[in-house]
Amino acid sequence: MENVVIIGAGPAGYTSAIYTARAGLAPLVIEGMQPGGQLTTTNDIENFPGFPEGIDGSSLMTQMRTQAERFGTKFVFGEVLSVDFSERPFKLTLTGNEVIEAKTVIVATGATARYLGIESEQKLIGRGVSACATCDGAFFRDVPVVIVGGGDTACEEALFLTRFASKVTLIHRRDELRASKIMAKRTMDHEKIEMCWDSVVEEVLSDEKGVSGVRVKNVKTGNVSEIECLGYFSAIGHKPNTGAFVGQLEMDTVGYLIADGVKTKIDGVYAAGDVADATYRQAVTAAGTGCAAALEVERFLERQGE
């Protein structure tokens, strides 16, 4: 039986592993099908403390993994298919029907950004295509960008991008925004933001450097046009990776885990990172909650005399 099993291998999972490993708990990390998480698709990270020149996302995750391994963390490549948190020890069923028992569990499975699913869009992720304006906006200083969406998140990110971009075009498939009235007004009133109504992206255009524009179609007229841009941002939401925990852990209507800090309603089960964070979704905040979850695990096991 494991003292602690950490499900997920992004900033939250690896930070949890570093802290629990240094506490002598010999954590087991289940890495999932994409070790390193979303950051492995990011070429340059300039806002993670300690790297003044920036760092490649995959390199950052590799360094965090190495640090966790140095202190005795064990790793399993695979995916958790289902869990039983009804009693301790907790049981986790992995790919291949392997069952692991654990005294405590940290869920750090993250969330997956939603994209339109266009082939050209997928190919350019990390080369001008992003789902995080806060993370990548600063790379697009004084150049035009587009953002796809119509809710509060799209408006917030469009407004954020005006700090850097020369022009922001917000593409929305309807003729009015779904965002709150105040956010919609701020967005439409901003001198740097241009609205592209009733339109859908058909293709993300590119050259040898990356994104060069988008081809859009007006859903009412059928007219097709091109918009020049060097950055493309998807703001149509995120999907928390919580399918394995349905019926076991409390979730909101979207699927994000509900926690008090990092504590779920089940003693000994904790949630860290984007899987329980629909607001910030940053590597550094994920790492912070990973630390908090690890400390809670230590305290829980001490109280149990384990």
C-alpha positions in Angstrom: 0.0 0.0 0.0 1.2 3.5 -0.9 1.4 6.3 1.6 0.3 8.8 -1.0 -0.6 8.5 -4.7 -0.4 11.6 -6.8 -2.6 11.5 -9.9 -1.1 13.8 -12.6 2.3 15.0 -13.6 2.0 18.7 -14.2 3.3 21.5 -11.9 0.8 20.6 -9.2 1.6 16.9 -9.3 5.4 17.3 -9.4 5.4 19.9 -6.6 3.3 17.6 -4.4 5.8 14.8 -5.2 8.8 17.0 -4.2 7.3 17.9 -0.9 5.9 14.5 0.1 9.2 12.8 -1.1 11.3 15.1 1.1 9.0 14.2 4.0 9.9 10.6 3.5 6.5 9.4 2.3 7.9 7.8 -0.9 5.1 9.1 -3.1 3.9 7.3 -6.3 3.0 9.6 -9.2 0.7 8.3 -11.9 1.8 10.3 -14.9 -1.1 9.9 -17.2 -0.9 9.8 -21.0 0.8 13.2 -21.2 3.6 13.5 -18.5 4.2 17.2 -17.9 0.7 18.2 -18.7 -0.3 21.3 -20.8 3.1 23.0 -20.3 4.7 20.5 -22.6 3.0 22.2 -25.5 4.4 25.6 -24.5 7.7 26.7 -26.1 8.5 29.6 -23.9 7.6 30.3 -20.3 8.6 33.7 -19.0 6.5 34.1 -15.9 7.6 31.2 -13.8 9.8 32.5 -11.0 13.5 31.6 -11.1 14.0 31.7 -14.9 14.8 35.3 -15.8 15.6 34.3 -19.4 12.5 32.1 -19.7 12.4 28.3 -20.1 10.8 25.8 -22.5 7.7 24.2 -21.0 9.0 20.6 -21.5 12.4 21.5 -19.9 10.7 23.0 -16.9 8.6 19.8 -16.4 11.6 17.6 -16.9 13.5 19.5 -14.2 10.6 19.3 -11.8 10.3 15.6 -12.4 14.1 15.1 -11.9 13.9 17.0 -8.6 11.0 14.8 -7.4 12.8 11.7 -8.4 16.0 12.8 -6.6 14.1 12.6 -3.3 12.6 9.2 -3.9 9.5 9.7 -5.9 8.3 6.6 -7.9 6.5 7.0 -11.2 4.0 4.9 -13.1 3.1 5.7 -16.7 -0.6 5.1 -17.2 -4.0 6.5 -16.7 -6.4 6.2 -13.8 -9.7 4.7 -15.1 -11.7 4.6 -11.9 -11.4 5.1 -8.2 -13.0 3.9 -5.0 -12.9 6.5 -2.3 -15.7 5.0 -0.2 -13.3 3.6 2.3 -9.6 3.5 3.2 -7.4 2.3 1.8 -8.5 4.0 -1.3 -8.4 2.0 -4.5 -7.3 3.2 -7.9 -7.8 1.2 -11.1 -5.2 1.9 -13.8 -4.9 1.1 -17.5 -4.5 -2.7 -17.7 -6.8 -3.2 -14.7 -3.9 -2.8 -12.2 -5.3 -1.8 -8.8 -3.2 0.4 -6.5 -4.2 1.0 -2.8 -3.3 4.3 -1.1 -3.6 5.8 2.3 -4.0 9.3 0.8 -4.5 10.6 -2.7 -3.7 14.0 -4.4 -5.7 14.6 -7.5 -3.7 16.8 -9.9 -5.1 15.8 -13.3 -5.4 19.4 -14.6 -7.7 20.7 -17.2 -7.6 20.6 -21.0 -8.1 23.7 -23.0 -10.9 23.6 -25.5 -10.0 24.3 -29.1 -12.1 24.3 -32.2 -10.5 21.1 -33.4 -9.4 22.4 -36.8 -6.3 20.5 -38.1 -4.4 23.7 -38.9 -5.2 25.0 -35.4 -3.9 21.9 -33.7 -0.7 21.9 -35.7 0.2 25.4 -34.6 -0.3 25.1 -30.9 2.8 26.6 -29.4 3.7 28.3 -32.7 1.3 31.2 -32.4 -1.8 29.3 -31.2 -2.5 29.5 -27.5 -5.4 29.1 -25.0 -3.9 31.3 -22.4 -3.6 35.1 -23.0 -2.2 35.6 -19.5 0.6 33.1 -20.2 1.5 34.1 -23.8 0.2 37.6 -24.4 3.5 39.3 -23.9 5.0 37.4 -26.9 2.7 39.4 -29.2 3.8 42.9 -28.6 2.8 45.4 -31.3 1.4 42.8 -33.7 -2.3 41.9 -34.5 -3.9 38.9 -32.8 -7.3 37.2 -32.9 -9.3 35.6 -30.1 -12.1 33.2 -30.5 -15.0 33.2 -28.0 -17.9 35.2 -26.7 -18.1 34.7 -22.9 -16.6 36.6 -20.0 -13.3 34.7 -20.4 -13.0 35.7 -24.0 -13.7 39.4 -23.1 -11.2 39.3 -20.2 -8.5 37.8 -22.4 -9.2 40.2 -25.2 -8.9 43.2 -22.9 -5.7 41.7 -21.4 -4.2 41.3 -24.9 -4.7 45.0 -25.7 -1.8 45.7 -23.3 0.5 44.1 -25.9 -1.0 43.6 -29.3 -1.4 46.4 -31.8 -5.0 45.1 -32.6 -7.2 42.4 -31.2 -10.0 40.9 -33.3 -12.6 39.0 -31.3 -14.3 36.4 -33.5 -17.7 35.2 -32.3 -20.2 33.0 -34.1 -23.2 35.0 -32.9 -24.2 38.7 -33.3 -24.0 39.4 -29.5 -21.6 38.4 -26.8 -22.6 35.8 -24.1 -20.5 37.8 -21.6 -22.0 39.9 -18.8 -23.2 43.3 -19.9 -20.3 45.2 -18.2 -17.7 42.9 -19.7 -19.3 43.1 -23.1 -19.4 46.9 -23.0 -15.8 47.2 -21.9 -14.8 44.9 -24.8 -16.8 46.6 -27.5 -15.8 50.1 -26.4 -12.1 49.4 -26.4 -10.3 51.2 -29.2 -8.0 48.3 -29.9 -10.6 45.6 -30.1 -12.5 45.0 -33.3 -15.5 42.6 -33.4 -16.0 40.0 -36.1 -19.6 38.9 -35.6 -21.5 35.9 -36.9 -18.3 34.3 -38.0 -16.4 31.0 -37.5 -12.8 30.2 -38.1 -12.3 27.8 -41.0 -8.5 27.7 -41.1 -5.6 29.1 -39.2 -3.1 30.3 -41.8 0.7 30.1 -41.3 4.1 30.6 -42.8 7.6 29.4 -41.8 7.4 31.5 -38.6 4.0 30.4 -37.4 0.6 31.9 -37.5 0.1 34.5 -40.2 -3.7 34.8 -40.2 -7.1 33.2 -40.1 -9.7 32.4 -42.7 -13.2 33.1 -41.4 -16.7 32.4 -42.8 -19.8 34.5 -42.0 -22.4 32.0 -41.0 -25.3 34.3 -42.2 -23.9 35.4 -45.6 -21.5 32.6 -46.4 -18.8 35.2 -47.2 -15.3 34.0 -46.6 -12.5 36.5 -45.7 -9.0 36.5 -44.2 -7.8 38.4 -41.1 -4.1 39.1 -40.7 -2.7 38.1 -37.3 0.4 36.7 -35.8 -1.3 35.3 -32.7 -4.4 33.1 -32.3 -6.1 32.6 -28.9 -8.8 30.1 -28.1 -11.1 31.3 -25.3 -14.0 28.8 -25.5 -13.3 27.2 -22.1 -11.5 24.4 -20.4 -12.5 20.8 -19.6 -11.3 19.6 -16.2 -9.9 16.1 -16.4 -12.2 14.6 -13.8 -14.0 11.7 -15.6 -12.5 9.1 -13.4 -13.9 10.8 -10.3 -17.6 11.1 -11.2 -19.7 9.9 -8.4 -16.7 9.9 -6.0 -15.8 13.5 -5.6 -17.9 16.7 -5.6 -17.8 18.7 -8.8 -19.4 21.9 -10.1 -21.6 21.9 -13.2 -18.5 22.1 -15.5 -16.7 19.3 -13.8 -14.1 21.2 -11.7 -13.5 19.5 -8.3 -15.0 21.4 -5.4 -12.5 21.8 -2.5 -12.0 23.8 0.6 -8.6 25.1 -0.2 -7.2 21.8 -1.3 -9.4 19.5 0.9 -12.2 17.6 -0.7 -15.0 16.3 1.4 -13.3 13.0 1.7 -10.6 12.9 4.4 -7.3 12.0 2.9 -8.2 13.1 -0.7 -6.9 16.4 -1.9 -7.3 18.4 -5.1 -4.4 20.5 -6.5 -3.9 22.6 -9.6 -6.2 23.3 -12.6 -8.5 20.4 -11.8 -10.0 22.6 -9.1 -9.1 26.0 -10.4 -11.3 27.6 -13.1 -10.0 31.1 -12.3 -6.2 31.4 -12.4 -4.9 28.4 -14.4 -1.2 29.3 -14.0 1.7 27.0 -13.5 2.8 28.9 -10.4 -0.6 28.7 -8.8 -0.8 25.1 -9.6 2.6 24.5 -8.0 1.4 26.4 -4.9 -1.7 24.2 -4.4 0.5 21.2 -5.0 2.6 22.3 -2.1 -0.5 22.8 0.1 -1.9 19.4 -0.8 1.4 17.8 0.2 1.5 19.5 3.5 -2.1 18.4 4.2 -1.1 14.8 3.4 1.7 15.0 5.9 -0.6 16.4 8.6 -3.3 13.9 7.9 -1.0 10.9 8.1 0.5 12.2 11.3 -2.9 12.5 12.9 -3.7 9.0 11.8 -0.4 7.8 13.4 0.7 6.5 10.0 
